[in-house]
Amino acid sequence: MTPLNCFHCGEPANGEPPITLLLDDTQRHFCCHGCKAVCETIRREGLAGFYDFRTEPATTPRQLNSAELGRLRELDHPLVQQSFVSPVKAGQEAQILIGGITCAACIWLLENHLQRQAGVLSFTVNHTTQRARLVWASDQAQLSDLLIAVHQLGYTARPYHADEVESALKLEHRSMLIRLAVAGIGSFQSMMLAFPMYFEMVSGLSPEFISFFRWFSLLVATPVVFYSAKPFFQNASRDLRSRHLTMDVPVAIAIGLAYGASTWVTVMGGDEVYFESVCMFTFFLLLGRYIEVQARYRAGLSGNALVGFQPRVATLVSSEDNETSIVAAHSLKAGDVVRIRPGETLPVDGEILRGQSTLNEAALTGEYLPETRIPGDTVHAGSVNGENPLDIKVVSAGAQTRLSSILRVLDRVQSEKPKIARMADRMAGKFVGRVLILAPVVWLGWWWYGADNAFDITLSVLVVTCPCALSLATPTAITAATVKLRKLGLLPTRGHTLESMNDIDTVVFDKTGTLTRGELSLLNQHNAGTLDADHCLRLAAGLEAFSEHPIARVFHNLPKAQVSNVKNYLGGGLSGQWGEQTLYIGHPQFVAEHSGLAMPEAPECAGIAIWLASDQQWLARFQLDDQPRADAANAIAALHELGIRTLLLSGDRSGHVQQIALQLGINEAVGQASPEDKLAVLQKLNAEGCKIMMVGDGLNDLPSMAGASVSVAMGSAADLTQLKADAVLLNGQLMQLVEGLATSRQTRKVIRQNLWWALIYNLAALPLAAAGLVPPWLAAIGMSVSSLVVVLNALRLGKMPTPARKSQPLVGSMALR
């Protein structure tokens, strides 16, 4: 009697009485009631196509016990959700790690099943990382109910934490090292036996002794094939079932054929065995892959490079007795006060209440020089405290911090595959298909010719032409470039950003907050009375200390004189008492009206003129204006050196826009432009064939940013502006735009180099292998070296100086001051 297997999971279905279900007039058997229930659920929801699409049996569902249900219900608590749930426009977003996925059909089933659950707005699963992004309306469904729905299908679901993934990667790294060690030992042992016979170093061996050598080689090669080479066979099996050919297919075929043929000859008798080649194949392939994985891991491909900047605990300061206690960082809430000691990393976004220190914000902005922060300043999680303790009032914690947002963006970018990477994958797949057709043709040709080494030649063809380098050419370069940009403070938020930056020939800037600081600064001071300049400045700062107006903030950090009885006149200015004198500060009409003095005579100045006077005389005029960023002029000059056209597009008055453009060296400037006018200008540039990058910081820039090939938001921009942009300039340093454009061009150059190298290598190696000039062990070495050349060439991007820095050595230092 033919044994029955479960229709759902493939396990033996031999229970008594049998568990069956009539499906499409066919009696289906199941190993347990759980599998039957899952099948009924799938059929009821109209998802029966899962059984047609799947390439591997599903996992057997397991009934959740009360303790497991309790742990899932705990995830509904707001304090627990702080560590992995963040609010989004439509509802709540959670990062979930899914277990039990065996093939692409599992993802199709999960996504369709969850989309049918009440309250679910979107649910997507990344096949590579097995991580899911769940967005749901919390007023319509509880998170635990949705995770239980995942479990009911036979899969597992738990919150994603980067440190857990880091641990899993370390275990995988350890496993890879063991596989490599087994393959290395097998290679050395088998070559010790094979080399003497290859080079006739030992003569007169009896058939019995040769047979012993072969049996010993079989013993050595077996763990290499069934343990070290196991990933190649697993991946090849998956690829064949999904009809998506990758480099593992010819490798697995070559190892399997060589081992099988050698075992046959050892048992049944024959002329040649290939155990040493099998071990060498596996060792060099694993060695190349190990170095490649290590290189990509160091480049940050794991997405967890910033996990070390997220502390798990924090020191909470009691509001009642000022006592401190250690608490979990994710349990903090808005309004709490935490104490950060020197050398510690901030676990939250917040505002400094007490203390003054320097903070290293490299994790967020890419700026390695520490910045001084004082009470009232906003600080962010991931910053490292310098020399003094700080008390910080929590504004946001857990998944709501700016650092967590950056991590989510990086994860999204790395899960998106650019067009050029998809093209390289297609090329590699087609190349594998051609090789699999060519290999038997080569064997038939040499066999017909009567060659004794036809099998050797076929193995060499399969291995030497494996398109590892072709598959690695693009993703490794893009990964290295993306990580370099993040370190510079330019964060790509879309998978296409780096590729689209290649063709940029026009950069359009907004003015306020983009080319300028977006805040008033004191540009000049003109004395009109008997007091010296320093004395006048102290008096002005003493008056303005009682106002929060943007003009007053210019004077807030300056030394102050003692002024009393300060009055604030809305829309005019301030008055106060200094000794026996009454002081006035504001626009000249206000000061003249209240002091009784005649209007002063002074040359016109750009920006805003603020006057200071006493009830006896005019004292000083302060010239205020929004200054260009320190590196704006250098950035514009560097863009021009790269052959890129620049344009200033602003809604401010035309005179000021033209003045800033002239000051920075921008030849084209348009002022008093509404959002619709800005979009019209960009549409006109697009019609002329320009590839545009738009840089802005305000909500009024969104329409024009949408009309650009690449949009960049400043780090100080509104959240919605950053959300819609293709990249965010975290540190506000415009020179990093130049670095980004130069890096994108270098990336395209490296990708082309890699693709050309991969193609030339494969096209050159194929005829040599087919001609019988490359032995199998040398083919494995050649293929591994080819892959390493591509990876190491891509990793140069992380250390390569960009043309902007080479041509302008002073720009970097000016930008950092």
Beta strands, then each sheet from edge to edge (+ up, - down):
strand 1: 19-23
strand 2: 26-30
strand 3: 85-87
strand 4: 92-99
strand 5: 120-126
strand 6: 131-136
strand 7: 156-159
strand 8: 313-317
strand 9: 324-328
strand 10: 337-340
strand 11: 349-354
strand 12: 357-360
strand 13: 371-373
strand 14: 378-379
strand 15: 384-385
strand 16: 390-396
strand 17: 490-492
strand 18: 506-509
strand 19: 516-527
strand 20: 564-569
strand 21: 573-578
strand 22: 581-586
strand 23: 608-614
strand 24: 618-628
strand 25: 645-649
strand 26: 668-670
strand 27: 692-696
strand 28: 710-714
strand 29: 727-729
sheet 1: 1+ 2-
sheet 2: 3+ 4- 6+ 5-
sheet 3: 3+ 4- 7+
sheet 4: 9+ 8- 10+ 16- 11+ 14-
sheet 5: 13+ 12- 15+
sheet 6: 17+ 29- 28- 27- 18- 25- 26-
sheet 7: 19+ 24- 23+ 22- 21+ 20-
end
